[in-house]
Amino acid sequence: MEIFPELAGDFERTWREVGEAISREPDNLGQTLVRDTEEEGVYWVLTDWTDEPRFRAFEVSARHVVHRLKLKPYRRGGAMHVTEVVHRIAPATEPAVPVT
């Protein structure tokens, strides 16, 4: 999402409100808002769903239209890309240190 930089604080608060509502959707597995450190006003929204068909159904729902309308005043542009996880590697655990 490309946000008007001067509205970033309000956008972040509104996104959190919207994100918390979306997190209560039964098929939503979580969301993350990431701010670009090199380009002012650019954010990345990562949202995980049980599967693409359920995400697409939510995307066109009246519930989601309400969420998008709340965020619209802050947006100056952006694009959406649907991706799928190919591999996920959990962090390695540290080896146990023997107690002497």
TAHU-V93828 format. One record per run of one state. SS is the DSSP state (H for helix, E for strand, - for the rest). FROM is the first residue (numbers start at 1). TO is the last residue. Records with the same first field share a line. If there is no record, write none. Layout:
# TAHU-V93828
SS: FROM-TO ; FROM-TO
This chain:
# TAHU-V93828
-: 1-1 ; 4-4 ; 23-27 ; 36-41 ; 50-51 ; 60-61 ; 73-74 ; 78-100
E: 2-3 ; 28-35 ; 42-49 ; 75-77
H: 5-22 ; 52-59 ; 62-72
